[in-house]
């Protein structure tokens, strides 16, 4: 079960936490890390003002076995 979404206007993650986040105007979540007021993904950095919602990333994601 995934963590609930949190509005970035209400609360921010703790420094260094691994999160999923949604940018304003987008519906696809990105994986990243929250560091120094920045949501950092693999591709880019996004300041808090661009992030609509976030949630803690799953600590133990499902692993598919062949």
N, CA, C and O atoms as CSV, one atom per row, in Angstrom:
chain,resi,resn,atom,element,x,y,z
A,1,UNK,N,N,0.840,-1.176,0.000
A,1,UNK,CA,C,0.000,0.000,0.000
A,1,UNK,C,C,0.890,1.246,0.000
A,1,UNK,O,O,1.873,1.316,0.737
A,2,UNK,N,N,0.542,2.200,-0.812
A,2,UNK,CA,C,1.330,3.421,-0.931
A,2,UNK,C,C,0.918,4.444,0.116
A,2,UNK,O,O,-0.210,4.443,0.608
A,3,UNK,N,N,1.851,5.302,0.436
A,3,UNK,CA,C,1.593,6.383,1.387
A,3,UNK,C,C,0.606,7.376,0.772
A,3,UNK,O,O,0.533,7.492,-0.452
A,4,UNK,N,N,-0.147,8.089,1.597
A,4,UNK,CA,C,-1.086,9.088,1.068
A,4,UNK,C,C,-0.350,10.299,0.492
A,4,UNK,O,O,0.761,10.624,0.910
A,5,UNK,N,N,-0.993,10.962,-0.478
A,5,UNK,CA,C,-0.440,12.175,-1.066
A,5,UNK,C,C,-0.582,13.329,-0.078
A,5,UNK,O,O,-1.575,13.420,0.644
A,6,UNK,N,N,0.413,14.205,-0.053
A,6,UNK,CA,C,0.434,15.376,0.816
A,6,UNK,C,C,0.607,16.610,-0.064
A,6,UNK,O,O,1.468,16.627,-0.944
A,7,UNK,N,N,-0.193,17.628,0.165
A,7,UNK,CA,C,-0.035,18.885,-0.572
A,7,UNK,C,C,1.251,19.559,-0.110
A,7,UNK,O,O,1.489,19.690,1.091
A,8,UNK,N,N,2.076,19.986,-1.054
A,8,UNK,CA,C,3.338,20.629,-0.672
A,8,UNK,C,C,3.099,21.968,0.019
A,8,UNK,O,O,3.974,22.473,0.723
A,9,UNK,N,N,1.918,22.539,-0.184
A,9,UNK,CA,C,1.589,23.789,0.509
A,9,UNK,C,C,1.286,23.549,1.989
A,9,UNK,O,O,1.327,24.488,2.784
A,10,UNK,N,N,0.981,22.300,2.369
A,10,UNK,CA,C,0.639,21.976,3.748
A,10,UNK,C,C,1.827,21.442,4.545
A,10,UNK,O,O,1.954,21.717,5.738
A,11,UNK,N,N,2.693,20.681,3.881
A,11,UNK,CA,C,3.804,20.033,4.575
A,11,UNK,C,C,4.852,19.618,3.556
A,11,UNK,O,O,4.522,19.317,2.409
A,12,UNK,N,N,6.102,19.601,3.965
A,12,UNK,CA,C,7.196,19.170,3.106
A,12,UNK,C,C,7.885,17.959,3.719
A,12,UNK,O,O,7.842,17.767,4.934
A,13,UNK,N,N,8.522,17.137,2.878
A,13,UNK,CA,C,9.238,15.971,3.413
A,13,UNK,C,C,10.446,16.405,4.242
A,13,UNK,O,O,10.852,17.567,4.222
A,14,UNK,N,N,10.995,15.461,4.956
A,14,UNK,CA,C,12.222,15.722,5.693
A,14,UNK,C,C,13.402,15.687,4.735
A,14,UNK,O,O,13.349,15.037,3.691
A,15,UNK,N,N,14.448,16.380,5.093
A,15,UNK,CA,C,15.661,16.446,4.306
A,15,UNK,C,C,16.168,15.048,3.944
A,15,UNK,O,O,16.354,14.212,4.829
A,16,UNK,N,N,16.390,14.789,2.661
A,16,UNK,CA,C,16.960,13.528,2.207
A,16,UNK,C,C,15.974,12.395,1.997
A,16,UNK,O,O,16.380,11.296,1.619
A,17,UNK,N,N,14.669,12.634,2.236
A,17,UNK,CA,C,13.703,11.554,2.075
A,17,UNK,C,C,13.484,11.236,0.597
A,17,UNK,O,O,13.495,12.126,-0.252
A,18,UNK,N,N,13.284,9.947,0.309
A,18,UNK,CA,C,12.947,9.487,-1.022
A,18,UNK,C,C,11.441,9.611,-1.188
A,18,UNK,O,O,10.670,9.118,-0.365
A,19,UNK,N,N,11.031,10.279,-2.267
A,19,UNK,CA,C,9.615,10.595,-2.465
A,19,UNK,C,C,9.186,10.353,-3.908
A,19,UNK,O,O,10.007,10.182,-4.809
A,20,UNK,N,N,7.867,10.346,-4.089
A,20,UNK,CA,C,7.241,10.481,-5.398
A,20,UNK,C,C,6.595,11.857,-5.367
A,20,UNK,O,O,6.109,12.284,-4.320
A,21,UNK,N,N,6.580,12.569,-6.511
A,21,UNK,CA,C,5.970,13.891,-6.513
A,21,UNK,C,C,5.299,14.195,-7.844
A,21,UNK,O,O,5.666,13.664,-8.892
A,22,UNK,N,N,4.287,15.080,-7.761
A,22,UNK,CA,C,3.526,15.515,-8.922
A,22,UNK,C,C,3.765,16.999,-9.143
A,22,UNK,O,O,3.600,17.802,-8.225
A,23,UNK,N,N,4.152,17.361,-10.351
A,23,UNK,CA,C,4.303,18.769,-10.697
A,23,UNK,C,C,2.940,19.371,-10.994
A,23,UNK,O,O,2.022,18.656,-11.396
A,24,UNK,N,N,2.798,20.682,-10.800
A,24,UNK,CA,C,1.570,21.373,-11.188
A,24,UNK,C,C,1.297,21.114,-12.662
A,24,UNK,O,O,2.201,21.211,-13.492
A,25,UNK,N,N,0.058,20.785,-12.986
A,25,UNK,CA,C,-0.345,20.564,-14.367
A,25,UNK,C,C,0.037,19.206,-14.937
A,25,UNK,O,O,-0.178,18.960,-16.123
A,26,UNK,N,N,0.592,18.331,-14.130
A,26,UNK,CA,C,0.986,16.990,-14.596
A,26,UNK,C,C,0.268,15.932,-13.773
A,26,UNK,O,O,-0.059,16.156,-12.607
A,27,UNK,N,N,0.022,14.769,-14.388
A,27,UNK,CA,C,-0.665,13.684,-13.691
A,27,UNK,C,C,0.204,12.450,-13.483
A,27,UNK,O,O,-0.254,11.459,-12.914
A,28,UNK,N,N,1.448,12.501,-13.936
A,28,UNK,CA,C,2.347,11.363,-13.791
A,28,UNK,C,C,3.375,11.671,-12.701
A,28,UNK,O,O,4.072,12.685,-12.757
A,29,UNK,N,N,3.455,10.794,-11.725
A,29,UNK,CA,C,4.376,10.997,-10.607
A,29,UNK,C,C,5.816,10.707,-11.024
A,29,UNK,O,O,6.079,9.854,-11.872
A,30,UNK,N,N,6.727,11.433,-10.412
A,30,UNK,CA,C,8.155,11.208,-10.621
A,30,UNK,C,C,8.774,10.747,-9.313
A,30,UNK,O,O,8.335,11.140,-8.232
A,31,UNK,N,N,9.796,9.912,-9.422
A,31,UNK,CA,C,10.552,9.471,-8.256
A,31,UNK,C,C,11.684,10.451,-8.019
A,31,UNK,O,O,12.255,10.996,-8.964
A,32,UNK,N,N,12.003,10.670,-6.765
A,32,UNK,CA,C,13.106,11.574,-6.483
A,32,UNK,C,C,13.446,11.649,-5.015
A,32,UNK,O,O,13.051,10.803,-4.212
A,33,UNK,N,N,14.196,12.690,-4.687
A,33,UNK,CA,C,14.649,12.939,-3.335
A,33,UNK,C,C,14.405,14.407,-3.016
A,33,UNK,O,O,14.537,15.271,-3.883
A,34,UNK,N,N,14.050,14.679,-1.771
A,34,UNK,CA,C,13.841,16.053,-1.333
A,34,UNK,C,C,15.108,16.531,-0.634
A,34,UNK,O,O,15.521,15.955,0.373
A,35,UNK,N,N,15.734,17.597,-1.174
A,35,UNK,CA,C,16.982,18.116,-0.630
A,35,UNK,C,C,16.995,19.637,-0.746
A,35,UNK,O,O,16.871,20.173,-1.847
A,36,UNK,N,N,17.144,20.336,0.378
A,36,UNK,CA,C,17.300,21.799,0.405
A,36,UNK,C,C,16.217,22.542,-0.386
A,36,UNK,O,O,16.532,23.337,-1.271
A,37,UNK,N,N,14.954,22.286,-0.071
A,37,UNK,CA,C,13.809,22.956,-0.710
A,37,UNK,C,C,13.673,22.617,-2.190
A,37,UNK,O,O,13.027,23.352,-2.937
A,38,UNK,N,N,14.271,21.521,-2.616
A,38,UNK,CA,C,14.233,21.089,-4.015
A,38,UNK,C,C,13.790,19.629,-4.071
A,38,UNK,O,O,14.262,18.796,-3.298
A,39,UNK,N,N,12.876,19.331,-4.999
A,39,UNK,CA,C,12.520,17.954,-5.316
A,39,UNK,C,C,13.412,17.561,-6.497
A,39,UNK,O,O,13.278,18.112,-7.590
A,40,UNK,N,N,14.302,16.626,-6.278
A,40,UNK,CA,C,15.305,16.250,-7.260
A,40,UNK,C,C,14.935,14.902,-7.879
A,40,UNK,O,O,14.812,13.903,-7.170
A,41,UNK,N,N,14.757,14.873,-9.211
A,41,UNK,CA,C,14.507,13.622,-9.921
A,41,UNK,C,C,15.787,13.208,-10.639
A,41,UNK,O,O,16.813,13.880,-10.530
A,42,UNK,N,N,15.724,12.123,-11.358
A,42,UNK,CA,C,16.865,11.652,-12.150
A,42,UNK,C,C,17.238,12.669,-13.225
A,42,UNK,O,O,18.410,12.802,-13.575
A,43,UNK,N,N,16.237,13.389,-13.750
A,43,UNK,CA,C,16.443,14.272,-14.889
A,43,UNK,C,C,16.663,15.729,-14.519
A,43,UNK,O,O,17.397,16.429,-15.216
A,44,UNK,N,N,16.046,16.207,-13.442
A,44,UNK,CA,C,16.099,17.638,-13.159
A,44,UNK,C,C,15.754,17.918,-11.697
A,44,UNK,O,O,15.395,17.015,-10.941
A,45,UNK,N,N,15.871,19.189,-11.321
A,45,UNK,CA,C,15.499,19.664,-9.990
A,45,UNK,C,C,14.286,20.575,-10.113
A,45,UNK,O,O,14.179,21.342,-11.070
A,46,UNK,N,N,13.369,20.496,-9.149
A,46,UNK,CA,C,12.140,21.293,-9.171
A,46,UNK,C,C,11.970,21.974,-7.825
A,46,UNK,O,O,11.998,21.313,-6.787
A,47,UNK,N,N,11.795,23.285,-7.832
A,47,UNK,CA,C,11.606,23.982,-6.562
A,47,UNK,C,C,10.219,23.667,-6.007
A,47,UNK,O,O,9.331,23.211,-6.728
A,48,UNK,N,N,10.057,23.914,-4.735
A,48,UNK,CA,C,8.822,23.577,-4.021
A,48,UNK,C,C,7.587,24.185,-4.700
A,48,UNK,O,O,6.526,23.561,-4.720
A,49,UNK,N,N,7.714,25.371,-5.246
A,49,UNK,CA,C,6.585,26.040,-5.878
A,49,UNK,C,C,6.019,25.326,-7.093
A,49,UNK,O,O,4.873,25.577,-7.468
A,50,UNK,N,N,6.785,24.448,-7.716
A,50,UNK,CA,C,6.315,23.709,-8.892
A,50,UNK,C,C,5.684,22.372,-8.544
A,50,UNK,O,O,5.060,21.740,-9.396
A,51,UNK,N,N,5.841,21.934,-7.295
A,51,UNK,CA,C,5.366,20.603,-6.891
A,51,UNK,C,C,4.020,20.724,-6.187
A,51,UNK,O,O,3.890,21.406,-5.171
A,52,UNK,N,N,3.022,20.047,-6.751
A,52,UNK,CA,C,1.661,20.093,-6.219
A,52,UNK,C,C,1.506,19.168,-5.022
A,52,UNK,O,O,1.035,19.595,-3.968
A,53,UNK,N,N,1.894,17.916,-5.170
A,53,UNK,CA,C,1.730,16.905,-4.129
A,53,UNK,C,C,2.962,16.015,-4.086
A,53,UNK,O,O,3.702,15.899,-5.063
A,54,UNK,N,N,3.165,15.389,-2.933
A,54,UNK,CA,C,4.245,14.427,-2.778
A,54,UNK,C,C,3.798,13.340,-1.805
A,54,UNK,O,O,2.831,13.513,-1.062
A,55,UNK,N,N,4.507,12.232,-1.822
A,55,UNK,CA,C,4.304,11.167,-0.835
A,55,UNK,C,C,5.615,10.413,-0.684
A,55,UNK,O,O,6.458,10.418,-1.581
A,56,UNK,N,N,5.770,9.774,0.447
A,56,UNK,CA,C,6.967,8.968,0.678
A,56,UNK,C,C,6.989,7.816,-0.306
A,56,UNK,O,O,5.955,7.203,-0.570
A,57,UNK,N,N,8.149,7.519,-0.845
A,57,UNK,CA,C,8.288,6.398,-1.761
A,57,UNK,C,C,8.177,5.106,-0.977
A,57,UNK,O,O,8.531,5.055,0.201
A,58,UNK,N,N,7.687,4.063,-1.627
A,58,UNK,CA,C,7.596,2.750,-0.977
A,58,UNK,C,C,8.981,2.272,-0.567
A,58,UNK,O,O,9.915,2.276,-1.369
A,59,UNK,N,N,9.098,1.869,0.659
A,59,UNK,CA,C,10.392,1.404,1.163
A,59,UNK,C,C,10.776,0.062,0.557
A,59,UNK,O,O,11.959,-0.236,0.388
A,60,UNK,N,N,9.774,-0.743,0.232
A,60,UNK,CA,C,10.015,-2.071,-0.318
A,60,UNK,C,C,9.139,-2.277,-1.541
A,60,UNK,O,O,8.095,-2.921,-1.442
A,61,UNK,N,N,9.545,-1.735,-2.717
A,61,UNK,CA,C,8.713,-1.884,-3.899
A,61,UNK,C,C,8.583,-3.359,-4.300
A,61,UNK,O,O,9.446,-4.185,-4.003
A,62,UNK,N,N,7.488,-3.651,-4.975
A,62,UNK,CA,C,7.267,-5.016,-5.451
A,62,UNK,C,C,8.333,-5.374,-6.470
A,62,UNK,O,O,8.725,-4.557,-7.303
A,63,UNK,N,N,8.787,-6.598,-6.385
A,63,UNK,CA,C,9.786,-7.078,-7.330
A,63,UNK,C,C,9.181,-8.212,-8.132
A,63,UNK,O,O,8.715,-9.203,-7.569
A,64,UNK,N,N,9.189,-8.065,-9.445
A,64,UNK,CA,C,8.643,-9.120,-10.306
A,64,UNK,C,C,9.699,-10.196,-10.502
A,64,UNK,O,O,10.862,-9.889,-10.762
A,65,UNK,N,N,9.309,-11.423,-10.380
A,65,UNK,CA,C,10.224,-12.546,-10.593
A,65,UNK,C,C,9.803,-13.282,-11.836
A,65,UNK,O,O,8.612,-13.497,-12.066
A,66,UNK,N,N,10.766,-13.669,-12.638
A,66,UNK,CA,C,10.483,-14.402,-13.886
A,66,UNK,C,C,10.362,-15.873,-13.614
A,66,UNK,O,O,10.125,-16.653,-14.536
